């Protein structure tokens, strides 16, 4: 009965996910490890090997940072085993492999690190013996580059049995994976960053009253890691704003800090205020009078992206700087025609 249930779940999940396999949520990877069979050497004095080298590849589809569906094919090693069924002994020397399919549940505890767990089904082959069994695993994953992740994982295939053959398979894996979704997001961000800025049209050559505004968004990279202190290398980002404020004494500036929804709300509120205040203090050190500034923090309010993804949380950790519209006069000669 258990074999039928596990096989049906694997087939049903594969059918359901076929239309989305090529989507940007797809990832693929490879892994190496070592496997151990339990209770596989039961005939005294018989040659037996119950541990070996393993290798495999895996792929999956991420719906978000927390839920994925993962498929794997693993070569689990070559084993010479011995079993006793009643008064009869059995021996077999063959390769073992497995197909596995399981939902993967992750909890990202930082932007780059996450723990995960899996529970699903396995279809195993050992020589001429095949079996369906339950599979579970736990591990930790680290995003070491934009589209690349490494993982360390423990996996158990529980109750691989067929007649006299009866064992569990424990494996420790070290793997690496590539995410098509993260790669696509990074490429889109790079393309947006390299777009040529829109050139402002020159003012009309006459005595006119014009209006001006200014908007700037500073991300979390403006500040030292886990700090509200401005990075020295980022201070030059504020040069255009400082130049505008010095050129137009009538201009004022509004500085509002925001965070993502991770962590306690009161902590997020304090961080948003401190980062906004840090920028205001730097402007004041450059000669901008404090009376021309409005400084506040809004915590995790007003997100501009989805807080359930790493990319969205990074966009929400920001400080918005706005110079409200103001008027100024430009006096220039107009060329007269005869």
Secondary structure, 3 states (H helix, E strand, C coil): CHHHHHHHHHHHHHHHHHHHCCCCCEEEEEEEEEEEECCCECCCCCCCECEEEEEEEEEEEECCCCEEEEEEEEEEEEEEEEEEECCEEEEEEEEEEEEEEEEEEEEECCCCEEEEEEEEEEEEEECCEEEEEEEEEEEEEEECCCCEEEEEEEEEEEEEEECCEEEEEEEEEEEEEEEHHHHHHHHHHHHHHCCCCCCCCCCCCCCEEEEEEEEEEEEHHHECCCCCCECHHHHHHHHHHHHHHHHCCCCCEEEEEECCCCCCHHHHHHHHHHHHHHHHHHHHHCCCCHHHEEEEECCCCCCCCCCCCHHHHHHHCEEEEEEEEEEEEECCCCCCCC
